[in-house]
Amino acid sequence: MLDGQVEIELSVSRQYVTDENGELVQETEPVDLSGIEVPMTQDLLALMAELRK
């Protein structure tokens, strides 16, 4: 999202747990992120409004 001279970028990634040999020990459960775009955008707009004060 771009607002003036400030650009804020969020990223989401999966986390994996591995042992000392790099072998997968535990895979985290996938998170359903459907429908998150609108609330996340609203939160970022509110954050940018606060930063402008």
Distance bins in CASP14 RR format, pairs under 12 A and 6 or more apart:
PFRMAT RR
TARGET T0000
AUTHOR 0000-0000-0000
RMODE 2
METHOD distances of the structure
MODEL  1
1 7 1 0 0 1 0 0 0 0 0 0 0
1 8 1 0 1 0 0 0 0 0 0 0 0
1 9 1 0 0 1 0 0 0 0 0 0 0
1 10 0 0 0 0 1 0 0 0 0 0 0
1 37 0 0 0 0 0 1 0 0 0 0 0
1 40 0 0 0 0 1 0 0 0 0 0 0
1 41 1 0 0 1 0 0 0 0 0 0 0
1 42 0 0 0 0 0 1 0 0 0 0 0
1 43 0 0 0 0 0 1 0 0 0 0 0
1 44 1 0 1 0 0 0 0 0 0 0 0
1 45 1 0 0 1 0 0 0 0 0 0 0
1 46 0 0 0 0 0 1 0 0 0 0 0
1 47 0 0 0 0 1 0 0 0 0 0 0
1 48 1 0 0 1 0 0 0 0 0 0 0
2 8 0 0 0 0 1 0 0 0 0 0 0
2 9 0 0 0 0 1 0 0 0 0 0 0
2 44 0 0 0 0 0 1 0 0 0 0 0
2 45 0 0 0 0 0 1 0 0 0 0 0
2 48 0 0 0 0 0 1 0 0 0 0 0
3 41 0 0 0 0 0 1 0 0 0 0 0
3 44 0 0 0 0 1 0 0 0 0 0 0
3 45 1 0 0 1 0 0 0 0 0 0 0
3 46 0 0 0 0 0 1 0 0 0 0 0
3 47 0 0 0 0 1 0 0 0 0 0 0
3 48 1 0 1 0 0 0 0 0 0 0 0
3 49 0 0 0 0 1 0 0 0 0 0 0
3 51 0 0 0 0 1 0 0 0 0 0 0
3 52 0 0 0 0 1 0 0 0 0 0 0
4 48 0 0 0 0 1 0 0 0 0 0 0
4 51 0 0 0 0 0 1 0 0 0 0 0
4 52 0 0 0 0 1 0 0 0 0 0 0
5 48 0 0 0 0 0 1 0 0 0 0 0
5 51 0 0 0 0 0 1 0 0 0 0 0
5 52 0 0 0 0 0 1 0 0 0 0 0
6 44 0 0 0 0 0 1 0 0 0 0 0
6 45 0 0 0 0 0 1 0 0 0 0 0
6 47 0 0 0 0 1 0 0 0 0 0 0
6 48 1 0 0 1 0 0 0 0 0 0 0
6 49 0 0 0 0 0 1 0 0 0 0 0
6 51 1 0 0 1 0 0 0 0 0 0 0
6 52 0 0 0 0 1 0 0 0 0 0 0
7 44 0 0 0 0 0 1 0 0 0 0 0
7 48 0 0 0 0 0 1 0 0 0 0 0
8 40 0 0 0 0 0 1 0 0 0 0 0
8 41 0 0 0 0 0 1 0 0 0 0 0
8 43 0 0 0 0 0 1 0 0 0 0 0
8 44 1 0 1 0 0 0 0 0 0 0 0
8 45 0 0 0 0 1 0 0 0 0 0 0
8 46 0 0 0 0 0 1 0 0 0 0 0
8 47 1 0 0 1 0 0 0 0 0 0 0
8 48 1 0 0 1 0 0 0 0 0 0 0
8 51 0 0 0 0 1 0 0 0 0 0 0
9 40 0 0 0 0 0 1 0 0 0 0 0
9 44 0 0 0 0 1 0 0 0 0 0 0
10 33 0 0 0 0 0 1 0 0 0 0 0
10 36 0 0 0 0 0 1 0 0 0 0 0
10 37 0 0 0 0 0 1 0 0 0 0 0
10 40 1 0 0 1 0 0 0 0 0 0 0
10 41 0 0 0 0 0 1 0 0 0 0 0
10 43 0 0 0 0 1 0 0 0 0 0 0
10 44 1 0 0 1 0 0 0 0 0 0 0
10 47 0 0 0 0 0 1 0 0 0 0 0
11 33 0 0 0 0 0 1 0 0 0 0 0
11 40 0 0 0 0 0 1 0 0 0 0 0
12 28 0 0 0 0 0 1 0 0 0 0 0
12 30 0 0 0 0 0 1 0 0 0 0 0
12 31 1 0 0 1 0 0 0 0 0 0 0
12 32 0 0 0 0 0 1 0 0 0 0 0
12 33 1 0 0 1 0 0 0 0 0 0 0
12 36 0 0 0 0 1 0 0 0 0 0 0
12 37 0 0 0 0 0 1 0 0 0 0 0
12 40 0 0 0 0 1 0 0 0 0 0 0
13 28 0 0 0 0 0 1 0 0 0 0 0
13 30 0 0 0 0 0 1 0 0 0 0 0
13 31 0 0 0 0 0 1 0 0 0 0 0
13 33 0 0 0 0 0 1 0 0 0 0 0
14 24 0 0 0 0 0 1 0 0 0 0 0
14 26 0 0 0 0 0 1 0 0 0 0 0
14 27 1 0 0 1 0 0 0 0 0 0 0
14 28 1 0 0 1 0 0 0 0 0 0 0
14 29 0 0 0 0 1 0 0 0 0 0 0
14 30 1 0 0 1 0 0 0 0 0 0 0
14 31 0 0 0 0 1 0 0 0 0 0 0
14 33 0 0 0 0 0 1 0 0 0 0 0
15 24 0 0 0 0 0 1 0 0 0 0 0
15 25 0 0 0 0 0 1 0 0 0 0 0
15 26 0 0 0 0 1 0 0 0 0 0 0
15 27 0 0 0 0 1 0 0 0 0 0 0
15 28 1 0 1 0 0 0 0 0 0 0 0
15 29 0 0 0 0 0 1 0 0 0 0 0
15 30 0 0 0 0 0 1 0 0 0 0 0
15 31 0 0 0 0 0 1 0 0 0 0 0
16 22 0 0 0 0 1 0 0 0 0 0 0
16 23 0 0 0 0 0 1 0 0 0 0 0
16 24 1 0 0 1 0 0 0 0 0 0 0
16 25 0 0 0 0 1 0 0 0 0 0 0
16 26 1 0 0 1 0 0 0 0 0 0 0
16 27 1 0 1 0 0 0 0 0 0 0 0
16 28 1 0 0 1 0 0 0 0 0 0 0
16 29 0 0 0 0 0 1 0 0 0 0 0
16 30 0 0 0 0 0 1 0 0 0 0 0
17 23 0 0 0 0 0 1 0 0 0 0 0
17 24 1 0 0 1 0 0 0 0 0 0 0
17 25 1 0 1 0 0 0 0 0 0 0 0
17 26 1 0 1 0 0 0 0 0 0 0 0
17 27 1 0 0 1 0 0 0 0 0 0 0
17 28 1 0 0 1 0 0 0 0 0 0 0
18 24 1 0 1 0 0 0 0 0 0 0 0
18 25 1 0 1 0 0 0 0 0 0 0 0
18 26 0 0 0 0 1 0 0 0 0 0 0
18 27 0 0 0 0 1 0 0 0 0 0 0
19 25 1 0 1 0 0 0 0 0 0 0 0
19 26 0 0 0 0 1 0 0 0 0 0 0
33 39 0 0 0 0 0 1 0 0 0 0 0
33 40 0 0 0 0 1 0 0 0 0 0 0
35 41 0 0 0 0 0 1 0 0 0 0 0
35 42 0 0 0 0 0 1 0 0 0 0 0
36 42 0 0 0 0 0 1 0 0 0 0 0
36 43 0 0 0 0 1 0 0 0 0 0 0
36 44 0 0 0 0 0 1 0 0 0 0 0
37 43 0 0 0 0 0 1 0 0 0 0 0
37 44 0 0 0 0 0 1 0 0 0 0 0
38 44 0 0 0 0 0 1 0 0 0 0 0
38 45 0 0 0 0 0 1 0 0 0 0 0
39 45 0 0 0 0 0 1 0 0 0 0 0
39 46 0 0 0 0 0 1 0 0 0 0 0
40 46 0 0 0 0 0 1 0 0 0 0 0
40 47 0 0 0 0 0 1 0 0 0 0 0
41 47 0 0 0 0 0 1 0 0 0 0 0
41 48 0 0 0 0 0 1 0 0 0 0 0
42 48 0 0 0 0 0 1 0 0 0 0 0
42 49 0 0 0 0 0 1 0 0 0 0 0
43 49 0 0 0 0 0 1 0 0 0 0 0
43 50 0 0 0 0 0 1 0 0 0 0 0
44 50 0 0 0 0 0 1 0 0 0 0 0
44 51 0 0 0 0 0 1 0 0 0 0 0
45 51 0 0 0 0 0 1 0 0 0 0 0
45 52 0 0 0 0 0 1 0 0 0 0 0
46 52 0 0 0 0 0 1 0 0 0 0 0
46 53 0 0 0 0 0 1 0 0 0 0 0
47 53 0 0 0 0 0 1 0 0 0 0 0
END
